[in-house]
Amino acid sequence: MNPPLITTNKKKILQMVPQPAEEVLLRIESCQGVMGSLVSNVEGLVLRHTMETSLADKSAPLLRELSEVARHMVRDLNPFNDLCYLRVETSKYEIMVAPEPEYLMVVWQEPFTLGT
C-alpha cells in the first residue's frame, strides 16, 4: 500500500481559491480512494493542498507545464479544440488534472483496478 499523500486534518489554504474549484474539490475529496489534491495559480504556485507541502510545491509547476504541453498538442491537432482534462496513470496512483484559465486543479487517487 502506498503512503498517504494527505496530511491528516491539515488542509493548507495559502491564498484565495476560486469558489467553483473549492466546491468541486470538497466533493471529490470525500470520494473513496482520493489521496490528495491541490490548486495552483497560472504561475504554478500552490494556492491550496491536502498533501505533503514538499510534494505539492514540487508537483504544481511540473503539472502546469505538462498541461500546457498537452493543450498545445490538442490545439495543434485541431485549432478549434481545447484541453479540458488530463489523466496520468502511474503504478502508484492516478493524477487527474483540470486546467482552467486562472488555476489548475489536481487530484491524486489510488489506481482503479477492475475486480477490486
Backbone as a chain_set.jsonl record, in Angstrom:
{"seq": "MNPPLITTNKKKILQMVPQPAEEVLLRIESCQGVMGSLVSNVEGLVLRHTMETSLADKSAPLLRELSEVARHMVRDLNPFNDLCYLRVETSKYEIMVAPEPEYLMVVWQEPFTLGT", "coords": {"N": [[0.838, -1.189, 0.0], [0.462, 2.238, -0.725], [2.027, 5.089, 0.818], [0.034, 7.548, 2.464], [-0.832, 10.597, 0.823], [-2.109, 12.679, 1.902], [-2.093, 15.139, 4.387], [-2.935, 14.673, 7.609], [-5.874, 16.138, 8.676], [-4.939, 18.726, 8.108], [-5.473, 20.796, 6.123], [-4.127, 22.902, 3.789], [-4.466, 26.196, 3.092], [-3.361, 28.615, 1.19], [-3.738, 30.891, -0.359], [-6.526, 32.728, -1.714], [-8.831, 30.541, -3.069], [-10.603, 29.998, -6.051], [-14.15, 29.936, -5.814], [-15.749, 27.984, -7.333], [-13.8, 25.987, -7.8], [-13.109, 25.245, -5.201], [-15.536, 24.139, -4.252], [-15.867, 21.935, -5.984], [-13.55, 20.447, -5.384], [-13.941, 19.858, -2.658], [-16.099, 18.111, -2.848], [-14.961, 16.04, -4.41], [-12.828, 15.212, -2.761], [-14.112, 13.84, -0.789], [-14.583, 11.388, -1.817], [-13.978, 7.875, -2.006], [-10.686, 6.564, -2.085], [-9.307, 8.84, -2.872], [-6.289, 10.472, -2.575], [-5.04, 12.907, -2.279], [-5.015, 16.465, -3.032], [-4.646, 19.479, -4.993], [-4.617, 22.991, -5.697], [-3.391, 25.256, -7.998], [-2.002, 28.415, -9.085], [-1.681, 30.31, -12.201], [1.043, 30.585, -12.45], [2.019, 28.344, -11.309], [2.173, 28.273, -8.586], [1.258, 27.035, -5.438], [-2.016, 27.224, -4.24], [-3.765, 25.94, -2.575], [-3.801, 22.879, -0.775], [-3.982, 19.363, 0.075], [-2.02, 17.657, 0.898], [1.358, 16.474, 1.43], [3.443, 19.242, 1.904], [5.907, 19.599, 0.554], [5.666, 17.848, -1.636], [3.445, 18.931, -2.939], [4.409, 21.512, -3.6], [6.482, 20.815, -5.311], [5.167, 19.393, -7.34], [3.176, 21.081, -8.493], [4.218, 23.188, -10.356], [5.307, 21.497, -12.31], [3.115, 19.974, -13.186], [1.548, 22.014, -14.215], [3.134, 22.795, -16.373], [3.094, 20.382, -17.848], [0.358, 20.238, -18.48], [0.129, 22.466, -20.129], [1.734, 21.706, -22.31], [0.234, 19.504, -23.193], [-2.134, 20.849, -23.865], [-1.241, 22.449, -26.011], [-0.618, 20.409, -27.822], [-3.167, 19.326, -28.332], [-4.377, 21.55, -29.537], [-2.719, 21.821, -31.747], [-3.476, 19.611, -33.207], [-6.141, 20.209, -33.738], [-7.164, 23.341, -34.199], [-9.518, 24.435, -33.214], [-10.178, 23.145, -30.953], [-9.809, 22.322, -27.42], [-7.94, 21.543, -24.458], [-9.534, 19.835, -21.886], [-9.263, 18.158, -19.742], [-6.886, 16.104, -18.107], [-5.43, 12.997, -17.633], [-3.208, 11.065, -15.822], [-1.761, 8.004, -15.392], [0.022, 6.106, -13.105], [2.132, 3.528, -11.707], [1.676, 3.715, -9.021], [-0.354, 5.607, -8.448], [-3.151, 7.572, -9.713], [-3.266, 10.592, -11.479], [-5.262, 13.292, -11.845], [-5.862, 16.054, -13.816], [-7.219, 19.209, -14.123], [-7.177, 21.763, -16.12], [-7.733, 25.204, -15.879], [-8.395, 28.587, -16.979], [-7.5, 30.446, -14.97], [-6.475, 28.897, -12.913], [-5.22, 25.678, -11.777], [-6.528, 22.553, -11.186], [-5.841, 19.664, -9.327], [-5.951, 16.21, -8.655], [-4.989, 13.442, -6.763], [-5.329, 9.966, -6.788], [-5.922, 6.588, -5.646], [-4.949, 3.969, -7.854], [-7.406, 2.704, -10.081], [-8.609, -0.541, -10.221], [-10.002, -3.219, -12.009], [-12.323, -5.487, -10.623], [-11.792, -5.181, -7.936]], "CA": [[0.0, 0.0, 0.0], [1.212, 3.483, -0.831], [1.836, 6.005, 1.945], [-0.953, 8.574, 2.113], [-0.331, 11.916, 0.462], [-2.867, 13.676, 2.652], [-1.638, 15.493, 5.721], [-4.122, 14.492, 8.431], [-6.571, 17.31, 9.206], [-4.148, 19.933, 7.953], [-5.67, 21.378, 4.804], [-3.363, 24.133, 3.671], [-5.036, 27.191, 2.196], [-2.352, 29.646, 1.19], [-4.334, 32.069, -0.975], [-7.931, 32.514, -2.03], [-9.107, 29.595, -4.147], [-11.899, 30.312, -6.646], [-15.249, 29.181, -5.215], [-16.101, 26.756, -8.059], [-12.764, 24.979, -7.576], [-13.232, 24.786, -3.809], [-16.712, 23.274, -4.151], [-15.588, 20.686, -6.691], [-12.555, 19.681, -4.638], [-14.551, 19.322, -1.428], [-16.899, 16.95, -3.249], [-14.059, 14.974, -4.856], [-12.027, 14.735, -1.637], [-14.91, 12.938, 0.04], [-14.68, 10.101, -2.507], [-13.05, 6.829, -1.598], [-9.511, 6.403, -2.924], [-8.61, 10.101, -3.108], [-5.114, 10.539, -1.716], [-4.645, 14.29, -2.074], [-5.409, 17.394, -4.082], [-4.064, 20.811, -4.919], [-4.994, 24.025, -6.658], [-2.284, 26.188, -8.196], [-2.317, 29.522, -9.981], [-1.1, 30.167, -13.539], [2.492, 30.51, -12.334], [2.376, 27.08, -10.695], [2.268, 28.415, -7.134], [0.168, 26.321, -4.768], [-2.985, 28.034, -3.52], [-4.442, 25.085, -1.593], [-3.46, 21.473, -0.952], [-4.281, 18.433, 1.164], [-0.957, 16.666, 0.808], [2.625, 16.965, 1.949], [3.784, 20.53, 1.302], [7.021, 19.467, -0.39], [5.154, 17.219, -2.851], [2.575, 19.912, -3.604], [5.25, 22.569, -4.18], [7.265, 20.231, -6.407], [4.278, 18.918, -8.395], [2.349, 22.119, -9.116], [4.754, 23.762, -11.6], [5.502, 20.438, -13.304], [1.815, 19.637, -13.758], [1.148, 23.181, -15.014], [3.876, 22.69, -17.632], [2.561, 19.226, -18.575], [-0.955, 20.576, -19.027], [0.334, 23.398, -21.239], [2.211, 20.913, -23.446], [-0.919, 18.74, -23.676], [-3.048, 21.806, -24.505], [-0.67, 22.795, -27.321], [-0.763, 19.251, -28.696], [-4.574, 19.263, -28.737], [-4.627, 22.66, -30.467], [-2.009, 21.531, -32.994], [-4.294, 18.651, -33.953], [-7.356, 20.892, -34.171], [-7.114, 24.67, -33.592], [-10.803, 24.797, -32.615], [-10.373, 22.283, -29.79], [-9.035, 22.723, -26.252], [-7.783, 20.528, -23.423], [-10.458, 20.001, -20.767], [-8.96, 17.265, -18.642], [-5.721, 15.281, -18.368], [-5.319, 11.917, -16.652], [-1.93, 10.373, -15.885], [-1.801, 6.829, -14.528], [1.319, 5.522, -12.794], [1.965, 2.271, -10.979], [1.309, 4.005, -7.635], [-1.584, 6.383, -8.342], [-3.634, 8.3, -10.88], [-3.278, 12.041, -11.292], [-6.234, 13.941, -12.715], [-5.554, 17.48, -13.915], [-8.245, 20.01, -14.795], [-6.642, 23.114, -16.315], [-8.651, 26.323, -16.084], [-7.587, 29.766, -17.334], [-6.911, 31.13, -13.813], [-5.914, 27.969, -11.946], [-5.095, 24.271, -12.146], [-6.996, 21.645, -10.134], [-5.187, 18.365, -9.441], [-6.362, 15.225, -7.656], [-4.306, 12.15, -6.766], [-6.154, 8.904, -6.23], [-5.429, 5.231, -5.818], [-5.321, 3.486, -9.189], [-8.606, 1.868, -10.153], [-8.393, -1.838, -10.853], [-11.242, -3.969, -12.136], [-12.439, -6.655, -9.775], [-11.462, -4.917, -6.537]], "C": [[0.876, 1.243, 0.0], [1.003, 4.335, 0.413], [0.869, 7.1, 1.542], [-0.273, 9.896, 1.79], [-0.976, 12.995, 1.315], [-2.233, 13.898, 4.017], [-2.877, 15.517, 6.607], [-4.618, 15.802, 9.018], [-5.77, 18.599, 9.105], [-4.27, 20.471, 6.541], [-4.957, 22.724, 4.781], [-4.042, 25.04, 2.657], [-4.121, 28.396, 2.26], [-2.859, 30.955, 0.602], [-5.788, 31.745, -1.273], [-8.067, 31.601, -3.239], [-10.462, 29.953, -4.729], [-12.99, 29.38, -6.113], [-15.638, 27.932, -6.0], [-15.084, 25.639, -7.831], [-12.873, 24.403, -6.171], [-14.399, 23.815, -3.662], [-16.47, 21.923, -4.814], [-14.609, 19.834, -5.895], [-13.113, 19.106, -3.346], [-15.383, 18.083, -1.738], [-15.999, 15.776, -3.631], [-13.283, 14.38, -3.69], [-12.797, 13.787, -0.735], [-15.04, 11.549, -0.588], [-13.619, 9.13, -2.005], [-11.892, 6.745, -2.592], [-8.748, 7.68, -3.214], [-7.494, 10.23, -2.079], [-4.68, 11.969, -1.426], [-5.085, 15.148, -3.231], [-4.636, 18.688, -3.927], [-4.702, 21.703, -5.961], [-3.799, 24.951, -6.755], [-2.731, 27.297, -9.133], [-1.587, 29.327, -11.307], [0.421, 30.105, -13.517], [2.955, 29.187, -11.728], [2.575, 27.167, -9.197], [1.039, 27.802, -6.482], [-0.706, 27.295, -3.991], [-3.605, 27.248, -2.371], [-3.992, 23.656, -1.851], [-3.844, 20.658, 0.27], [-3.262, 17.306, 1.151], [0.308, 17.247, 1.427], [3.032, 18.224, 1.184], [4.892, 20.39, 0.261], [6.56, 18.842, -1.703], [4.264, 18.186, -3.631], [3.409, 20.982, -4.304], [6.066, 22.068, -5.366], [6.375, 19.89, -7.602], [3.586, 20.026, -9.163], [2.969, 22.714, -10.387], [4.968, 22.722, -12.689], [4.188, 20.067, -13.978], [1.255, 20.792, -14.588], [1.832, 23.105, -16.381], [3.359, 21.529, -18.481], [1.216, 19.547, -19.203], [-0.837, 21.56, -20.182], [0.823, 22.66, -22.477], [1.054, 20.121, -24.051], [-1.909, 19.655, -24.394], [-2.538, 22.198, -25.899], [-0.811, 21.633, -28.299], [-2.193, 19.144, -29.225], [-4.872, 20.349, -29.758], [-3.89, 22.475, -31.785], [-2.806, 20.553, -33.858], [-5.554, 19.29, -34.512], [-7.397, 22.256, -33.475], [-8.418, 25.105, -32.914], [-11.107, 23.985, -31.363], [-9.519, 22.799, -28.631], [-8.98, 21.57, -25.262], [-8.731, 20.826, -22.265], [-9.978, 19.256, -19.526], [-7.772, 16.403, -19.046], [-5.615, 14.242, -17.255], [-4.001, 11.195, -16.884], [-2.002, 9.214, -14.898], [-0.388, 6.297, -14.351], [1.074, 4.202, -12.066], [1.494, 2.509, -9.548], [-0.027, 4.735, -7.492], [-1.976, 6.965, -9.688], [-3.645, 9.783, -10.523], [-4.242, 12.611, -12.314], [-5.996, 15.446, -12.648], [-6.663, 18.169, -14.701], [-7.706, 21.434, -14.939], [-7.753, 24.119, -16.588], [-7.815, 27.55, -16.417], [-6.873, 30.411, -16.144], [-6.219, 30.192, -12.831], [-5.873, 26.56, -12.519], [-5.568, 23.443, -10.958], [-6.382, 20.275, -10.383], [-5.667, 17.471, -8.311], [-5.53, 13.965, -7.85], [-5.257, 11.131, -6.169], [-5.469, 7.567, -6.428], [-5.814, 4.746, -7.198], [-6.527, 2.558, -9.108], [-8.242, 0.556, -10.846], [-9.71, -2.588, -10.883], [-11.208, -5.177, -11.211], [-12.054, -6.431, -8.324], [-12.552, -4.145, -5.872]], "O": [[1.915, 1.279, 0.658], [-0.076, 4.311, 1.005], [0.881, 7.539, 0.392], [0.729, 10.264, 2.403], [-0.446, 14.099, 1.434], [-1.881, 12.945, 4.712], [-3.784, 16.315, 6.369], [-3.904, 16.487, 9.75], [-5.92, 19.48, 9.951], [-3.269, 20.589, 5.835], [-5.167, 23.571, 5.65], [-4.173, 24.679, 1.487], [-4.099, 29.116, 3.259], [-2.438, 32.027, 1.037], [-6.224, 30.607, -1.099], [-7.491, 31.856, -4.296], [-11.4, 30.192, -3.968], [-12.773, 28.176, -5.978], [-15.846, 26.887, -5.383], [-15.461, 24.476, -7.685], [-12.74, 23.193, -5.983], [-14.262, 22.778, -3.014], [-16.833, 20.885, -4.262], [-14.814, 18.629, -5.747], [-12.786, 17.977, -2.981], [-15.372, 17.117, -0.975], [-16.249, 14.643, -3.22], [-13.097, 13.165, -3.633], [-12.195, 13.011, 0.007], [-15.557, 10.632, 0.049], [-12.514, 9.524, -1.632], [-12.099, 6.844, -3.801], [-7.642, 7.62, -3.752], [-7.721, 10.114, -0.875], [-4.014, 12.216, -0.42], [-5.48, 14.643, -4.281], [-4.05, 18.962, -2.879], [-5.249, 21.24, -6.962], [-3.252, 25.384, -5.741], [-3.702, 27.152, -9.875], [-0.947, 28.297, -11.518], [1.03, 29.619, -14.47], [4.157, 28.936, -11.642], [3.093, 26.229, -8.59], [-0.087, 28.027, -6.926], [-0.212, 28.088, -3.19], [-3.93, 27.811, -1.325], [-3.818, 23.255, -3.001], [-4.009, 21.197, 1.365], [-3.602, 16.143, 1.368], [0.314, 18.387, 1.892], [2.968, 18.257, -0.045], [4.818, 21.003, -0.804], [7.009, 19.255, -2.772], [4.336, 18.241, -4.859], [3.151, 21.321, -5.459], [6.312, 22.813, -6.316], [6.781, 20.076, -8.749], [3.423, 19.918, -10.379], [2.297, 22.744, -11.418], [4.825, 23.031, -13.872], [4.143, 19.868, -15.191], [0.553, 20.556, -15.571], [1.2, 23.32, -17.415], [3.201, 21.67, -19.693], [0.96, 19.165, -20.345], [-1.626, 21.496, -21.125], [0.376, 22.956, -23.585], [0.904, 20.068, -25.272], [-2.466, 19.274, -25.424], [-3.316, 22.269, -26.85], [-1.092, 21.848, -29.478], [-2.408, 18.903, -30.413], [-5.555, 20.091, -30.749], [-4.37, 22.916, -32.83], [-2.809, 20.654, -35.085], [-5.989, 18.964, -35.617], [-7.644, 22.316, -32.271], [-8.415, 26.048, -32.123], [-12.181, 24.125, -30.778], [-8.617, 23.612, -28.831], [-9.872, 20.722, -25.235], [-8.735, 21.933, -21.726], [-10.251, 19.669, -18.399], [-7.661, 16.011, -20.208], [-5.701, 14.577, -16.073], [-3.706, 10.765, -17.999], [-2.27, 9.413, -13.713], [0.319, 6.064, -15.331], [-0.073, 3.815, -11.843], [0.964, 1.593, -8.919], [-0.754, 4.509, -6.525], [-1.239, 6.866, -10.668], [-3.99, 10.168, -9.406], [-4.056, 12.432, -13.518], [-5.936, 16.034, -11.568], [-7.0, 17.757, -15.811], [-7.767, 22.222, -13.995], [-8.612, 23.889, -17.439], [-6.612, 27.545, -16.154], [-5.745, 30.879, -16.295], [-5.446, 30.652, -11.991], [-6.412, 26.287, -13.592], [-5.068, 23.61, -9.846], [-6.397, 19.778, -11.509], [-5.778, 17.902, -7.163], [-5.383, 13.478, -8.971], [-5.913, 11.398, -5.162], [-4.567, 7.422, -7.254], [-6.899, 5.072, -7.68], [-6.649, 1.743, -8.194], [-7.644, 0.552, -11.922], [-10.451, -2.594, -9.9], [-10.166, -5.811, -11.047], [-11.993, -7.387, -7.551], [-12.45, -3.829, -4.687]]}, "num_chains": 1, "name": "protein.A"}
